[in-house]
Amino acid sequence: MTGKTKQTEPIHCCHAYACPVVVPAKMLMCLKHWRMVPQSTQRLVWKHYRPGQEVDKRPSKEYLEVTALAIRQVREKEQKIAAMRTA
């Protein structure tokens, strides 16, 4: 053994609440959750996404704001679905 450790990329999971699905670092969510994001918000996420921001860890303020909105929208939809199931 040489003592060198193999560098691996960190695991990046879907940003939807409690979703364990691993997605590429440039993706915000897994497909299931991304489809729950309104198209207008999806367009804003991509408008403010800058290629490489997942590498240099420097997303814009606008990107962070719109991704927080997308995450909140998915959470609200999931809560409504859960409420309908228990009603």
C-alpha positions as CSV (number, residue, x, y, z in Angstrom):
1,M,0.0,0.0,0.0
2,T,1.2,3.5,-0.8
3,G,-0.7,5.3,1.8
4,K,-2.6,7.3,-0.9
5,T,-6.3,7.4,-0.6
6,K,-8.5,7.6,-3.7
7,Q,-10.3,10.9,-3.9
8,T,-14.0,10.5,-4.4
9,E,-16.6,13.1,-5.2
10,P,-18.9,13.9,-2.3
11,I,-22.4,12.3,-2.5
12,H,-25.0,14.9,-3.6
13,C,-28.6,14.1,-2.7
14,C,-31.8,15.6,-3.9
15,H,-32.6,18.8,-2.0
16,A,-36.3,17.9,-1.4
17,Y,-37.1,17.3,2.2
18,A,-35.8,13.9,3.4
19,C,-35.2,12.6,-0.1
20,P,-32.2,10.2,-0.1
21,V,-31.9,9.9,-3.9
22,V,-28.4,10.6,-5.2
23,V,-28.2,13.1,-8.1
24,P,-25.4,14.7,-10.1
25,A,-23.9,17.7,-8.2
26,K,-25.3,20.1,-10.8
27,M,-28.9,18.9,-10.3
28,L,-31.1,20.4,-7.6
29,M,-33.4,17.4,-7.3
30,C,-34.3,14.0,-8.4
31,L,-36.6,13.7,-11.4
32,K,-39.6,12.9,-9.2
33,H,-39.3,16.0,-7.1
34,W,-38.1,18.2,-10.0
35,R,-41.4,17.4,-11.8
36,M,-43.3,18.8,-8.8
37,V,-41.6,22.2,-9.2
38,P,-43.8,24.7,-11.2
39,Q,-42.3,25.3,-14.7
40,S,-42.0,29.0,-14.0
41,T,-39.7,28.2,-11.0
42,Q,-37.8,25.6,-13.0
43,R,-37.1,28.3,-15.6
44,L,-35.8,30.6,-12.9
45,V,-33.6,27.9,-11.4
46,W,-31.9,27.4,-14.8
47,K,-31.8,31.1,-15.5
48,H,-29.7,31.6,-12.4
49,Y,-27.6,28.4,-12.6
50,R,-24.0,29.1,-13.6
51,P,-22.1,26.1,-15.1
52,G,-19.4,25.1,-12.7
53,Q,-21.0,26.6,-9.6
54,E,-21.2,23.1,-8.1
55,V,-17.4,22.9,-8.4
56,D,-16.4,26.3,-7.1
57,K,-19.2,26.4,-4.5
58,R,-20.1,30.0,-5.4
59,P,-23.7,30.1,-6.6
60,S,-25.3,33.5,-6.9
61,K,-27.7,35.0,-4.3
62,E,-30.4,34.7,-6.9
63,Y,-29.8,31.1,-7.5
64,L,-29.9,30.3,-3.8
65,E,-33.1,32.3,-3.4
66,V,-34.9,30.5,-6.3
67,T,-33.7,27.1,-5.2
68,A,-35.1,27.7,-1.7
69,L,-38.4,28.6,-3.4
70,A,-38.4,25.4,-5.4
71,I,-37.6,23.3,-2.3
72,R,-40.4,25.0,-0.4
73,Q,-42.9,24.5,-3.2
74,V,-42.1,20.8,-3.3
75,R,-42.4,20.5,0.5
76,E,-45.8,22.2,0.4
77,K,-47.1,19.9,-2.4
78,E,-45.9,16.9,-0.5
79,Q,-47.7,18.1,2.7
80,K,-50.9,18.6,0.7
81,I,-50.7,15.1,-0.7
82,A,-50.0,13.6,2.7
83,A,-53.0,15.6,4.2
84,M,-55.3,14.3,1.5
85,R,-54.2,10.7,2.2
86,T,-55.0,11.0,5.9
87,A,-58.3,12.8,5.4
